[in-house]
Amino acid sequence: MKALARQYETILVVDDEPAICSLVGTLLEREGYAVLIASDAATAIRVYAEHSADVTLLLSDLRMPDMNGLELADHILRWKPHMRVLFMSGSDATTEGFGCIAKPFTRAQLIGSVSEALGGLPAPKVQVAAHAA
C-alpha cells in the first residue's frame, strides 16, 4: 500500500456493503479527502493499525455482522482516545453521543456530516496545477 499524503484528512470508511464503500469513498476522494476502505470490523482494525497516525475520522456503518460500529469505535478509541467518529445507519439507532448520518444520504449530507465530525472544517479541495499551453 502506498504512503498517504499528509495534506489530507484521512477517513477510514467501514461498511459491509461494497457498493456503499465504493460510493462513499469516491465522494470523499472527490472532495479531497484521503480514504481507506474496510469491508468489516476486523479489516478496519488491521487497516487502522497500519495507518493510525494518518486516520483522523472513523466513518462506520453502525450495524455490521460480527462486530457493530459502536464496538469497533470502542476498540479504536482505546488506541486513539480523541479519534473522531461518525456512523452511518439505515435505521434509527442509539449512537451513544457520536454523530450519525441516516442512509440513504445525499452527497451534500455526507460532506456536511463529515465536515462537522472533523470539527467544522470544510473539505480540503484538491489543487490541480494548470498546464501551460
C-alpha positions as CSV (number, residue, x, y, z in Angstrom):
1,M,0.0,0.0,0.0
2,K,1.4,3.4,-0.9
3,A,2.0,6.1,1.7
4,L,-0.8,8.5,2.3
5,A,-0.5,12.2,1.5
6,R,-0.3,14.1,4.8
7,Q,-2.1,17.2,3.4
8,Y,-5.5,15.4,3.5
9,E,-7.7,14.4,6.3
10,T,-7.7,10.6,6.2
11,I,-11.0,8.8,6.7
12,L,-11.4,5.1,7.4
13,V,-14.7,4.0,5.8
14,V,-16.2,0.8,7.1
15,D,-19.3,-0.9,5.7
16,D,-20.1,-4.5,4.9
17,E,-21.8,-3.4,1.6
18,P,-19.2,-3.0,-1.1
19,A,-21.3,-0.6,-3.1
20,I,-21.6,1.8,-0.2
21,C,-17.9,1.7,0.5
22,S,-17.2,2.4,-3.1
23,L,-19.7,5.3,-3.4
24,V,-18.7,6.9,-0.1
25,G,-15.0,6.5,-0.9
26,T,-15.4,8.1,-4.3
27,L,-17.5,11.0,-3.0
28,L,-15.0,11.7,-0.2
29,E,-12.0,11.5,-2.5
30,R,-13.6,13.9,-4.9
31,E,-13.7,16.4,-2.0
32,G,-10.0,16.0,-1.4
33,Y,-10.0,13.5,1.5
34,A,-7.7,10.5,1.6
35,V,-9.8,7.4,2.1
36,L,-9.1,3.9,3.4
37,I,-11.8,1.3,2.9
38,A,-12.6,-1.8,5.1
39,S,-15.5,-4.2,4.5
40,D,-15.7,-5.4,8.1
41,A,-14.5,-4.5,11.6
42,A,-11.6,-7.0,11.6
43,T,-10.2,-5.5,8.4
44,A,-10.8,-2.0,9.8
45,I,-8.8,-2.7,12.9
46,R,-6.0,-4.1,10.8
47,V,-6.0,-1.1,8.4
48,Y,-6.2,1.3,11.3
49,A,-3.2,-0.3,13.0
50,E,-1.2,0.1,9.8
51,H,-2.3,3.8,9.3
52,S,-3.1,5.0,12.8
53,A,-1.0,8.2,12.5
54,D,-2.9,9.2,9.4
55,V,-6.5,8.4,10.2
56,T,-8.5,11.4,11.5
57,L,-12.0,10.0,11.2
58,L,-13.7,6.7,11.5
59,L,-16.8,6.6,9.3
60,S,-18.5,3.3,10.0
61,D,-21.8,1.5,9.4
62,L,-23.5,1.0,12.7
63,R,-24.9,-2.4,12.0
64,M,-22.4,-5.0,10.7
65,P,-22.0,-8.7,11.3
66,D,-19.5,-9.9,13.9
67,M,-18.7,-6.5,15.4
68,N,-21.0,-3.5,15.2
69,G,-19.9,0.1,14.7
70,L,-20.0,1.0,18.4
71,E,-17.8,-1.9,19.3
72,L,-15.4,-1.0,16.5
73,A,-15.2,2.6,17.7
74,D,-14.6,1.4,21.2
75,H,-11.7,-0.7,20.1
76,I,-10.1,2.1,18.1
77,L,-10.8,4.7,20.8
78,R,-8.6,2.6,23.1
79,W,-5.7,3.3,20.8
80,K,-6.6,6.9,20.0
81,P,-9.0,8.4,22.6
82,H,-9.6,11.6,20.6
83,M,-10.4,9.8,17.3
84,R,-13.4,11.4,15.6
85,V,-16.2,9.0,14.8
86,L,-19.3,9.3,12.6
87,F,-21.7,6.5,12.0
88,M,-23.9,5.6,9.0
89,S,-27.2,3.8,9.7
90,G,-30.2,2.6,7.7
91,S,-32.3,2.6,10.9
92,D,-32.9,4.6,14.0
93,A,-30.2,3.6,16.4
94,T,-28.5,4.8,19.5
95,T,-25.0,6.1,18.8
96,E,-24.1,6.9,22.4
97,G,-23.2,10.5,21.7
98,F,-21.5,10.0,18.4
99,G,-22.7,11.6,15.2
100,C,-24.8,9.6,12.8
101,I,-25.9,10.1,9.2
102,A,-29.0,8.3,8.1
103,K,-28.9,6.1,4.9
104,P,-29.7,6.9,2.3
105,F,-28.0,10.2,2.2
106,T,-27.0,12.8,-0.4
107,R,-23.5,13.9,-1.3
108,A,-24.2,17.2,0.5
109,Q,-25.4,15.5,3.6
110,L,-22.3,13.2,3.6
111,I,-19.9,16.0,3.1
112,G,-21.6,18.2,5.7
113,S,-21.7,15.5,8.3
114,V,-18.0,14.6,7.7
115,S,-17.0,18.3,7.9
116,E,-19.0,18.6,11.2
117,A,-17.4,15.5,12.6
118,L,-14.0,16.9,11.7
119,G,-14.6,20.0,13.8
120,G,-16.5,22.1,11.2
121,L,-13.6,22.4,8.9
122,P,-14.5,22.4,5.2
123,A,-13.3,19.6,3.0
124,P,-9.9,20.3,1.6
125,K,-10.0,21.0,-2.1
126,V,-7.5,19.2,-4.4
127,Q,-5.3,21.7,-6.1
128,V,-4.8,20.9,-9.8
129,A,-1.8,22.5,-11.4
130,A,-2.6,24.4,-14.5
131,H,-0.6,23.2,-17.5
132,A,0.9,25.8,-19.9
133,A,-0.4,25.6,-23.4
